[in-house]
Amino acid sequence: MCCPRSRSRTPAREENKEFRDNSHDNTVSLSELLDEDFQCLMRMARAMCNTLRRPNDRMTCTSTLSELEKFNATDSLEVKQNVRKFLRFYLKVLRWTQTHQPCVYDKWYGNCSQNANKSMLNETENEMQVWLEEGRSYMAMKTFEDGSTIIYSAVAKDPSAGWDDEGFKTLATTANEQHECD
């Protein structure tokens, strides 16, 4: 157990930490960086939460994420850092739960993509596609028989070029060409 006197920094001193970006001479506080990282992790967690098949799992995930948002709303850097650490751990738990869901859940609860967020475009056993920011950030993942995984991500201000439609076809073609060369 750590006593308050043995700590090298107090939360008040940590809140004044700033990072300088010398190229643009902008000042960014550690709190702002933690908030930005938290929002990114939350987008991933929400996307994973929507892929859970069991309604009780989705409800538990949603309530846990809303509690984390409440905790992260504080001004204390120590709390924000701990919330971020927990969220990183929780993402691992969500990924494990997502991967190891029994197939019987499909029979009991139906296809999860029908009940999931509209940002979920397509999900099969080996591939998943999701919009992280609707119309701007897209991520797709495909797992092959040999256990290798390819992750495709795209970010654009204007997705009208159709980069999200052909992502897996491009990846599959590239992967097949590499396997043929071996």
N, C-alpha and C positions, 0 to 999 in steps of 0.2 A: 504494500500500500504506500502510495506516495503522499508525503505531507506537502502542504502549500509552499513552505519555505524552500524545499529542495528542488522545486521547478525552476528551470532556467529562464523561462519567459512567462509572463502573465498574459491572459487574454487581451487586456487593454493594450499591451505593447504589440501583440501580434496583429491587432486590427489596424495598426498604423503602418504595417509593412506594405511597401509598394515596389513594383517592378517597373523598370524603365526600359522602353523600347527605343534605343538610340537612333534607329533608322528614321523614325517618325517623331521622336521626342514626345511620345504619349506616355502617360502614367496610368498603370493598371494596378488596382489593388488586389491583394491575394483573395479577398472576399469575392471580388468580381470574377476572378479566375475559377474559384471553387463553385460559384453559382453557375457559370457557363458549363463547366464540366458536369455538374449535377444535372442540368437540363438535358445534356446529351445522353447521359446514362439513363435518365428517366424516359426519354424517347425510346431507347432500346428496350427498357423494361416493359413499357406499355405495349410495344409491338410483340414482345414475347408473351406477355400476359394474354393477349388476344388469341394466341395459338393454343392455349391450354384447352383441352377438350371438356374437362369436368367443370360444370358451372360453379361448384363450391370452390374449386381451385382458382377460377377467374375472380370470384368475389373476394376471396382471401387476398389474392395478389393486388386487386384494386384498392382494398382498404389499407393494406400495408404500404402501398405507394403513396396514398393520400396522407397517411401518418408521417411518412418520411418527408413529404413536402412541408408539413407543419413544422417538423423539427428543423428543417433547413431554412425556414423563414427567420431564424434568429440572427442576431448580429455577432454572436460569438463564433470566432474562427475555430475554436476547439470543437464545438458542437458540429459545425459544418464539415470539418475534416472527419469526424467520427461517423457522421451520416453518410459521407461519401464512401468511407471504408465499408460500412455495412451494405450500402447499395451495390458496391462491387461484389461483395460476397453473395448478396441476394440474387444478382444476375447469374452467378454460377449455379445457385440453387434452381432458379427458373430454367436455365438451360438443361440441367439434369432432369428436371421434372418434365420439360418439353420433350426430351429425347426418350425418356423411359415410360411414357404413358402407355398403359395397356391398350392393345388393339380393340378390346371389348368396349372401351369408351366410345368408339365410333358407332357401335351397335346401340349402346345405351342412349347416347346423347346426340347422335347424328354427326354430320360433317361439321367440324368446328368453323370452317370458313363461311358457313351460312350465318352463324351467329356472331362472327368476329367483326372487327372494325372494317369499314369499307376500304381502308388503305391496304388490306391484305388482298393481293391480286390472285395468287395461285399458290397452292401448297400441295405437294405430294410427299411421299415417304423420303425421297432423296433430294428434293429441291424446295426452296422456299423463297418467295419474293415479297418484299414489303416496302412501302413508302415510309421513310422516316419523317420527312416533311413533305406534305402533299404537293406534288408537282415540282419539287425541287431536289430532294435527296432520295435516291433509290438504292436499295441494297438487295442482292440476290445471292443465294448460297446453294451450291450443288455438291452432294457427296457421291463419290464414285465407288464402284465395287471393291477396289483395292484399298479403300479407307481414306483416300486423299480427298480433300475438300477445296473447292474453288469459291472464292468470294468475289463478286462483281459489285462494284459500287459506282454510282454516277451522281454528279451534282451539277446542276445547271440552272441558270435563271429562266431559260425558256426550253422546256422539254419537248417542244413540238417537233423536234427532229426525229423523235421515235427511238432514242437510245435505250429506252426502257423495254421496248418490244423485242428487240433482237439480242439482248444481253446473253441469254443462255445459249442461243444458237451459235453466237460467236465463241463463247467459252467452250461449248461442246465440240465445235469444229477444231479449235486450237488444241484441245486436249486429245482428240482423236488423232490429229496429225502428229503430236508428240509421241503417242503410244505406238503409232505405225513406224516412226523413225527408230524407236528402241528395238 
